Amino acid sequence: MELDDLKAAWAELDNRLKKNEELKESIIIEMMKNKAGKTVNRFIISEMFSVVLLILACPLIIFKFGSFCGKNWAWDSIMLFTLAICFVYPFWGVFKIHGLMKFDFSKNVSNNILSMNRYRIQLSQEKKLLYYFVGPVLVMLGISMHAVMKAKFPVWTFMTCVFIVGGLVCYWSYKWYNKSIDSILKSLDEIRELKEE
């Protein structure tokens, strides 16, 4: 009789441990989902902010271009180049936002991993374009504009500081994006492993 009681108690304890383990796993999964979801929402808000800011910058650039048009070829060039960026980037930003909106925990974890990897590739392409084309063109046009204007030393210093700060902000922003994407992908891998167990 004691052996049967012991077996029953052992089976009940085993069931409780299994339920406890399942509860712990579901809590861990929910925590990882919340963390990843918040980060994706930050990405979406950041992209939306960039799109809105550049759209709002277009009328200002057009106004400034109209005010000083024809007085300095370098000024005209930098304004037209900046206007082109402000016009084209919102389409790219909306495309990235559309991809991020596909991130959904009600779907398969593999789909979310695919969405994050796609976003990482898009950021990588954007970074290359910024570092190897947009940045150097803006620097060259800025130098040309200041040379044509025969700017004094403080103006050159200010321009140099603006380009350095801009470069550092871009560098740290992309570093934060990559770190956040790595964190999300790690969470998604752990969720997939827990669900497969």
VOPA-962726 format. One line per field, with one value per residue: residue in three letters; x, y, z of N, C-alpha, C in turn. Coordinates in nm, 3 decimals. Layout:
<atoms>
residuo [Ala	...];
n.east [X	...];
n.north [Y	...];
n.up [Z	...];
ca.east [X	...];
ca.north [Y	...];
ca.up [Z	...];
c.east [X	...];
c.north [Y	...];
c.up [Z	...];
</atoms>
This chain:
<atoms>
residuo [Met	Glu	Leu	Asp	Asp	Leu	Lys	Ala	Ala	Trp	Ala	Glu	Leu	Asp	Asn	Arg	Leu	Lys	Lys	Asn	Glu	Glu	Leu	Lys	Glu	Ser	Ile	Ile	Ile	Glu	Met	Met	Lys	Asn	Lys	Ala	Gly	Lys	Thr	Val	Asn	Arg	Phe	Ile	Ile	Ser	Glu	Met	Phe	Ser	Val	Val	Leu	Leu	Ile	Leu	Ala	Cys	Pro	Leu	Ile	Ile	Phe	Lys	Phe	Gly	Ser	Phe	Cys	Gly	Lys	Asn	Trp	Ala	Trp	Asp	Ser	Ile	Met	Leu	Phe	Thr	Leu	Ala	Ile	Cys	Phe	Val	Tyr	Pro	Phe	Trp	Gly	Val	Phe	Lys	Ile	His	Gly	Leu	Met	Lys	Phe	Asp	Phe	Ser	Lys	Asn	Val	Ser	Asn	Asn	Ile	Leu	Ser	Met	Asn	Arg	Tyr	Arg	Ile	Gln	Leu	Ser	Gln	Glu	Lys	Lys	Leu	Leu	Tyr	Tyr	Phe	Val	Gly	Pro	Val	Leu	Val	Met	Leu	Gly	Ile	Ser	Met	His	Ala	Val	Met	Lys	Ala	Lys	Phe	Pro	Val	Trp	Thr	Phe	Met	Thr	Cys	Val	Phe	Ile	Val	Gly	Gly	Leu	Val	Cys	Tyr	Trp	Ser	Tyr	Lys	Trp	Tyr	Asn	Lys	Ser	Ile	Asp	Ser	Ile	Leu	Lys	Ser	Leu	Asp	Glu	Ile	Arg	Glu	Leu	Lys	Glu	Glu];
n.east [0.082	0.193	0.384	0.226	0.105	0.330	0.414	0.196	0.214	0.460	0.407	0.220	0.379	0.562	0.391	0.322	0.572	0.618	0.410	0.487	0.728	0.637	0.486	0.688	0.834	0.643	0.615	0.874	0.884	0.682	0.797	1.023	0.897	0.763	0.982	1.115	0.906	0.871	1.114	1.097	0.880	1.003	1.182	0.998	0.877	1.101	1.166	0.931	0.944	1.175	1.087	0.869	1.005	1.182	1.000	0.878	1.098	1.132	0.968	1.098	1.360	1.308	1.213	1.444	1.619	1.496	1.525	1.800	1.885	2.094	2.295	2.519	2.685	2.762	2.604	2.352	2.382	2.417	2.172	1.991	2.075	2.029	1.753	1.675	1.745	1.571	1.334	1.343	1.409	1.180	1.015	1.173	1.187	0.917	0.890	1.062	0.924	0.689	0.787	0.866	0.621	0.524	0.619	0.509	0.386	0.186	0.218	0.432	0.749	0.970	0.900	0.915	1.187	1.283	1.178	1.328	1.590	1.569	1.524	1.770	1.941	1.842	1.910	2.186	2.237	2.147	2.328	2.573	2.523	2.496	2.750	2.931	2.840	2.633	2.729	3.010	2.954	2.802	2.996	3.194	3.046	2.984	3.240	3.311	3.113	3.179	3.436	3.389	3.240	3.434	3.477	3.540	3.773	3.627	3.378	3.453	3.543	3.305	3.157	3.315	3.287	3.011	2.999	3.156	3.012	2.770	2.859	2.939	2.694	2.547	2.707	2.684	2.409	2.355	2.503	2.356	2.115	2.202	2.285	2.043	1.889	2.036	1.981	1.701	1.690	1.826	1.647	1.427	1.532	1.564	1.297	1.195	1.340	1.243	0.974	0.995	1.077];
n.north [-0.121	0.123	0.157	0.196	0.439	0.596	0.587	0.714	0.967	1.041	1.048	1.255	1.468	1.471	1.549	1.805	1.928	1.919	2.084	2.317	2.363	2.400	2.632	2.810	2.814	2.925	3.178	3.278	3.278	3.468	3.697	3.730	3.772	4.014	4.187	4.175	4.264	4.529	4.643	4.618	4.787	5.028	5.049	5.087	5.331	5.498	5.485	5.595	5.852	5.948	5.945	6.130	6.361	6.411	6.452	6.685	6.850	6.903	7.129	7.342	7.327	7.373	7.636	7.770	7.715	7.851	8.112	8.166	8.081	8.040	8.213	8.087	7.814	7.587	7.598	7.572	7.313	7.157	7.199	7.092	6.826	6.750	6.788	6.590	6.361	6.394	6.360	6.102	5.922	5.889	5.703	5.473	5.447	5.396	5.151	4.996	5.016	4.884	4.623	4.576	4.578	4.329	4.171	3.957	3.793	3.609	3.464	3.220	3.158	3.149	3.316	3.566	3.575	3.581	3.833	4.005	3.952	4.043	4.315	4.378	4.344	4.548	4.773	4.746	4.788	5.050	5.177	5.138	5.287	5.540	5.578	5.546	5.696	5.911	6.051	6.119	6.277	6.489	6.598	6.680	6.865	7.047	7.141	7.256	7.456	7.623	7.697	7.842	8.050	8.170	8.128	8.204	8.100	8.018	7.938	7.722	7.555	7.510	7.374	7.145	7.030	6.976	6.777	6.578	6.521	6.440	6.209	6.049	6.019	5.874	5.642	5.538	5.506	5.305	5.105	5.064	4.975	4.730	4.588	4.568	4.422	4.181	4.101	4.061	3.851	3.654	3.614	3.520	3.279	3.139	3.123	2.960	2.726	2.660	2.613	2.392	2.192];
n.up [0.000	0.083	-0.113	-0.343	-0.274	-0.261	-0.529	-0.651	-0.533	-0.631	-0.908	-0.912	-0.824	-1.034	-1.245	-1.154	-1.166	-1.442	-1.532	-1.406	-1.540	-1.802	-1.761	-1.687	-1.927	-2.101	-1.986	-2.021	-2.302	-2.357	-2.241	-2.403	-2.648	-2.596	-2.553	-2.803	-2.968	-2.875	-2.955	-3.234	-3.275	-3.203	-3.416	-3.626	-3.550	-3.558	-3.832	-3.941	-3.834	-3.963	-4.231	-4.224	-4.137	-4.352	-4.559	-4.468	-4.481	-4.750	-4.860	-4.728	-4.826	-5.097	-5.079	-4.978	-5.185	-5.396	-5.302	-5.314	-5.560	-5.842	-5.762	-5.668	-5.787	-5.644	-5.414	-5.532	-5.634	-5.401	-5.275	-5.463	-5.468	-5.200	-5.194	-5.374	-5.226	-5.007	-5.138	-5.252	-5.041	-4.859	-4.999	-4.991	-4.713	-4.649	-4.777	-4.615	-4.371	-4.439	-4.465	-4.199	-4.074	-4.125	-3.931	-3.695	-3.416	-3.416	-3.634	-3.798	-3.644	-3.809	-4.022	-3.897	-3.839	-4.099	-4.179	-4.011	-4.097	-4.359	-4.311	-4.194	-4.414	-4.581	-4.427	-4.435	-4.709	-4.728	-4.556	-4.692	-4.926	-4.810	-4.688	-4.903	-5.117	-5.080	-4.847	-4.917	-5.151	-5.043	-4.872	-5.059	-5.211	-5.009	-4.938	-5.184	-5.201	-4.983	-5.060	-5.298	-5.191	-5.051	-4.775	-4.427	-4.166	-3.921	-4.030	-4.190	-3.989	-3.849	-4.048	-4.077	-3.823	-3.828	-4.029	-3.909	-3.671	-3.788	-3.925	-3.705	-3.568	-3.759	-3.768	-3.499	-3.489	-3.684	-3.566	-3.329	-3.444	-3.562	-3.335	-3.195	-3.379	-3.378	-3.115	-3.128	-3.318	-3.176	-2.963	-3.110	-3.210	-2.970	-2.888	-3.091	-3.041	-2.784	-2.842	-3.004	-2.834];
ca.east [0.000	0.282	0.449	0.128	0.093	0.455	0.409	0.095	0.271	0.568	0.344	0.161	0.492	0.614	0.295	0.337	0.700	0.599	0.327	0.574	0.825	0.561	0.452	0.812	0.865	0.548	0.649	0.997	0.848	0.608	0.893	1.106	0.809	0.742	1.107	1.135	0.799	0.900	1.226	1.045	0.800	1.098	1.229	0.890	0.863	1.220	1.152	0.823	0.997	1.266	1.006	0.795	1.102	1.233	0.890	0.862	1.216	1.124	0.927	1.201	1.471	1.261	1.210	1.582	1.675	1.437	1.577	1.941	1.912	2.171	2.403	2.636	2.659	2.780	2.483	2.244	2.406	2.392	2.028	1.925	2.112	1.956	1.611	1.659	1.747	1.446	1.222	1.354	1.417	1.051	0.968	1.255	1.144	0.785	0.918	1.116	0.816	0.599	0.851	0.862	0.481	0.498	0.666	0.387	0.408	0.079	0.265	0.545	0.872	1.060	0.861	0.970	1.333	1.300	1.153	1.441	1.707	1.543	1.547	1.915	1.998	1.802	1.994	2.322	2.240	2.133	2.454	2.673	2.489	2.526	2.894	3.012	2.791	2.568	2.822	3.118	2.902	2.769	3.122	3.256	2.965	3.001	3.372	3.303	3.031	3.255	3.549	3.335	3.198	3.555	3.439	3.648	3.810	3.520	3.276	3.512	3.545	3.167	3.120	3.389	3.221	2.880	3.021	3.206	2.899	2.679	2.918	2.933	2.553	2.514	2.781	2.625	2.272	2.360	2.553	2.242	2.023	2.257	2.282	1.902	1.848	2.098	1.905	1.572	1.713	1.860	1.521	1.345	1.591	1.532	1.153	1.178	1.392	1.151	0.851	1.024	1.100];
ca.north [0.000	0.239	0.169	0.257	0.581	0.662	0.600	0.817	1.098	1.069	1.085	1.388	1.561	1.478	1.631	1.944	1.978	1.940	2.204	2.430	2.384	2.457	2.769	2.889	2.832	3.020	3.312	3.319	3.309	3.596	3.804	3.750	3.830	4.155	4.260	4.184	4.349	4.670	4.687	4.635	4.911	5.141	5.058	5.144	5.472	5.567	5.496	5.690	5.985	5.986	5.972	6.255	6.470	6.441	6.509	6.824	6.927	6.937	7.267	7.433	7.323	7.441	7.779	7.819	7.705	7.961	8.240	8.189	8.012	8.108	8.297	8.004	7.682	7.484	7.604	7.512	7.168	7.092	7.206	6.996	6.691	6.728	6.776	6.456	6.265	6.412	6.313	5.959	5.840	5.847	5.581	5.366	5.433	5.330	5.012	4.930	5.008	4.776	4.496	4.561	4.552	4.186	4.105	3.927	3.670	3.511	3.384	3.132	3.225	3.158	3.437	3.681	3.573	3.627	3.978	4.073	3.941	4.133	4.451	4.395	4.362	4.682	4.869	4.733	4.856	5.193	5.223	5.144	5.402	5.661	5.593	5.548	5.788	6.031	6.123	6.184	6.382	6.604	6.659	6.750	6.983	7.141	7.202	7.343	7.572	7.712	7.750	7.944	8.163	8.219	8.130	8.224	7.983	7.967	7.870	7.593	7.475	7.469	7.274	7.023	6.973	6.922	6.651	6.478	6.482	6.363	6.076	5.972	5.985	5.764	5.522	5.484	5.464	5.175	5.009	5.033	4.892	4.595	4.524	4.539	4.312	4.059	4.065	4.007	3.721	3.560	3.583	3.437	3.144	3.075	3.091	2.845	2.607	2.625	2.558	2.261	2.094];
ca.up [0.000	0.090	-0.244	-0.433	-0.233	-0.301	-0.675	-0.683	-0.493	-0.725	-1.036	-0.895	-0.818	-1.171	-1.321	-1.111	-1.221	-1.586	-1.547	-1.367	-1.649	-1.914	-1.723	-1.697	-2.069	-2.161	-1.934	-2.090	-2.441	-2.358	-2.213	-2.523	-2.750	-2.561	-2.576	-2.949	-3.022	-2.842	-3.039	-3.370	-3.273	-3.206	-3.555	-3.707	-3.512	-3.609	-3.977	-3.968	-3.801	-4.073	-4.351	-4.202	-4.130	-4.486	-4.637	-4.421	-4.521	-4.893	-4.886	-4.678	-4.923	-5.219	-5.047	-4.970	-5.321	-5.472	-5.251	-5.350	-5.686	-5.945	-5.707	-5.638	-5.844	-5.541	-5.331	-5.612	-5.643	-5.271	-5.250	-5.551	-5.422	-5.075	-5.230	-5.434	-5.115	-4.931	-5.220	-5.278	-4.920	-4.803	-5.065	-4.934	-4.574	-4.648	-4.814	-4.496	-4.273	-4.487	-4.429	-4.054	-4.033	-4.141	-3.808	-3.620	-3.339	-3.441	-3.748	-3.776	-3.600	-3.926	-4.096	-3.825	-3.862	-4.238	-4.180	-3.948	-4.186	-4.472	-4.262	-4.177	-4.549	-4.626	-4.354	-4.487	-4.839	-4.700	-4.496	-4.799	-5.009	-4.733	-4.666	-5.024	-5.220	-5.028	-4.758	-4.992	-5.240	-4.959	-4.826	-5.173	-5.243	-4.898	-4.954	-5.303	-5.169	-4.896	-5.137	-5.389	-5.107	-4.983	-4.633	-4.331	-4.087	-3.832	-4.109	-4.226	-3.865	-3.822	-4.146	-4.042	-3.704	-3.871	-4.099	-3.812	-3.585	-3.874	-3.947	-3.580	-3.542	-3.851	-3.725	-3.377	-3.520	-3.750	-3.468	-3.243	-3.523	-3.575	-3.202	-3.166	-3.468	-3.324	-2.994	-3.172	-3.381	-3.069	-2.895	-3.199	-3.212	-2.842	-2.890	-3.180	-2.971	-2.676	-2.899	-3.063	-2.726];
c.east [0.086	0.350	0.356	0.110	0.216	0.458	0.312	0.148	0.380	0.512	0.282	0.270	0.551	0.523	0.308	0.464	0.688	0.517	0.406	0.670	0.756	0.524	0.574	0.846	0.771	0.575	0.773	0.967	0.776	0.701	0.977	1.024	0.788	0.865	1.131	1.032	0.823	1.012	1.180	0.959	0.888	1.153	1.124	0.875	0.980	1.210	1.044	0.869	1.088	1.188	0.935	0.890	1.152	1.124	0.871	0.980	1.208	1.079	1.030	1.318	1.431	1.259	1.351	1.648	1.624	1.493	1.717	1.981	1.991	2.287	2.532	2.607	2.670	2.658	2.365	2.257	2.372	2.243	1.952	1.952	2.035	1.807	1.584	1.656	1.615	1.324	1.224	1.345	1.281	0.994	1.042	1.213	1.011	0.800	0.971	1.008	0.719	0.656	0.846	0.722	0.445	0.545	0.546	0.405	0.296	0.117	0.380	0.669	0.969	1.028	0.917	1.121	1.364	1.281	1.271	1.566	1.692	1.570	1.696	1.983	1.966	1.887	2.138	2.337	2.233	2.264	2.563	2.649	2.525	2.675	2.975	2.962	2.738	2.663	2.934	3.070	2.868	2.894	3.186	3.179	2.976	3.134	3.371	3.226	3.109	3.376	3.503	3.295	3.317	3.528	3.561	3.664	3.698	3.410	3.325	3.511	3.405	3.125	3.188	3.324	3.086	2.899	3.070	3.092	2.799	2.729	2.910	2.790	2.510	2.579	2.714	2.481	2.271	2.412	2.439	2.143	2.074	2.252	2.139	1.851	1.908	2.021	1.771	1.590	1.749	1.734	1.434	1.398	1.557	1.384	1.129	1.226	1.297	1.023	0.873	1.041	0.972];
c.north [0.126	0.264	0.234	0.406	0.659	0.686	0.711	0.956	1.140	1.113	1.225	1.496	1.581	1.565	1.779	2.006	2.007	2.067	2.329	2.466	2.449	2.603	2.860	2.917	2.932	3.163	3.365	3.359	3.443	3.714	3.835	3.813	3.979	4.239	4.281	4.276	4.497	4.724	4.709	4.761	5.035	5.161	5.129	5.293	5.553	5.588	5.598	5.833	6.035	6.025	6.107	6.374	6.509	6.499	6.656	6.912	6.974	7.082	7.370	7.441	7.396	7.592	7.838	7.818	7.822	8.096	8.270	8.126	8.099	8.193	8.219	7.862	7.571	7.479	7.538	7.360	7.097	7.092	7.104	6.852	6.656	6.709	6.638	6.349	6.271	6.363	6.161	5.876	5.801	5.720	5.458	5.340	5.362	5.181	4.934	4.913	4.895	4.639	4.471	4.528	4.403	4.106	4.085	3.793	3.569	3.421	3.295	3.212	3.244	3.281	3.563	3.690	3.624	3.779	4.055	4.068	4.031	4.278	4.479	4.419	4.502	4.789	4.866	4.804	5.008	5.252	5.237	5.265	5.532	5.685	5.611	5.643	5.918	6.115	6.193	6.296	6.506	6.676	6.738	6.877	7.089	7.215	7.299	7.471	7.672	7.773	7.862	8.069	8.231	8.236	8.144	8.099	7.932	7.893	7.731	7.500	7.423	7.358	7.140	6.953	6.910	6.787	6.542	6.428	6.398	6.221	5.989	5.930	5.868	5.634	5.458	5.438	5.325	5.067	4.966	4.943	4.748	4.518	4.483	4.423	4.180	4.008	4.002	3.868	3.614	3.518	3.491	3.294	3.069	3.036	2.967	2.716	2.563	2.562	2.418	2.152	2.025];
c.up [0.000	-0.045	-0.345	-0.402	-0.278	-0.452	-0.717	-0.649	-0.591	-0.861	-1.028	-0.893	-0.958	-1.259	-1.286	-1.168	-1.371	-1.612	-1.513	-1.479	-1.770	-1.887	-1.735	-1.843	-2.135	-2.113	-2.005	-2.235	-2.450	-2.333	-2.336	-2.636	-2.723	-2.590	-2.726	-3.012	-2.996	-2.931	-3.183	-3.379	-3.273	-3.347	-3.641	-3.678	-3.567	-3.760	-4.014	-3.942	-3.912	-4.198	-4.338	-4.203	-4.269	-4.577	-4.599	-4.462	-4.666	-4.919	-4.840	-4.776	-5.051	-5.197	-5.046	-5.108	-5.406	-5.432	-5.303	-5.483	-5.783	-5.893	-5.687	-5.688	-5.740	-5.449	-5.404	-5.616	-5.512	-5.238	-5.335	-5.508	-5.295	-5.102	-5.291	-5.325	-5.038	-5.008	-5.234	-5.149	-4.862	-4.868	-5.009	-4.789	-4.563	-4.684	-4.693	-4.389	-4.310	-4.449	-4.279	-4.004	-4.048	-4.020	-3.717	-3.549	-3.354	-3.559	-3.704	-3.737	-3.717	-4.011	-4.031	-3.842	-4.002	-4.247	-4.122	-4.036	-4.308	-4.431	-4.243	-4.312	-4.602	-4.557	-4.404	-4.622	-4.820	-4.647	-4.603	-4.889	-4.940	-4.722	-4.794	-5.133	-5.160	-4.943	-4.834	-5.084	-5.159	-4.909	-4.939	-5.209	-5.134	-4.908	-5.072	-5.272	-5.084	-4.967	-5.229	-5.310	-5.039	-4.833	-4.545	-4.245	-3.994	-3.908	-4.151	-4.105	-3.835	-3.918	-4.114	-3.924	-3.740	-3.939	-4.004	-3.724	-3.665	-3.898	-3.823	-3.546	-3.631	-3.806	-3.603	-3.401	-3.583	-3.655	-3.374	-3.317	-3.531	-3.443	-3.168	-3.252	-3.420	-3.202	-3.031	-3.232	-3.278	-2.994	-2.980	-3.208	-3.084	-2.837	-2.976	-3.112	-2.860	-2.729	-2.957	-2.958	-2.686];
</atoms>
